[in-house]
């Protein structure tokens, strides 16, 4: 698996420190509140778990399966939401937890869906931002790192459902994802 990697972009220690910083900001911004964290599966599961442990507030954690990639390395442009919201968010302070903000297509569709349910507030927390791929203008309120325009794996991010278990974030060699 490691032979498929081009380079490590963010180490396990760097990620751990940045997640603690993001948690501290959320603690400060939501002091006295009980935010609802909505994790975007599947890629956010590691980030969301680590971030939630850094948030010292009473908070609810929910997940939605949302995708526009499937098994491809580029967005299809069609967003699939695995299930409708089966929980009430009206009047809640909502934070979407996303692994990577890339084209913006997936996140914008989810943002619109959540806003249609009238939350009190809505913020986005993304571990990574790849602005070079943006198709829709959308930004994270809480951001870990800006990353290069490369195919990124590890720490929950995958290629064809593999590499999620890497404890760091790395770029994948092009010959791996371009051979399909």
Secondary structure, 3 states (H helix, E strand, C coil): CHHHEEEEEECHHHHHHHHHHHHHHHHHHCCCCCCEEEEEECCCHHHHHHHHHHCCCCCEEEEEEEECCCCCCCCCCCCEECCCCCCCCCCCEEEEEEEEECCCHHHHHHHHHHHCCCCCEEEEEEEEECHHHCCCCCCCCEEEEECCCCCEEECCECECCECCCCCCEEEECHHHHCCC
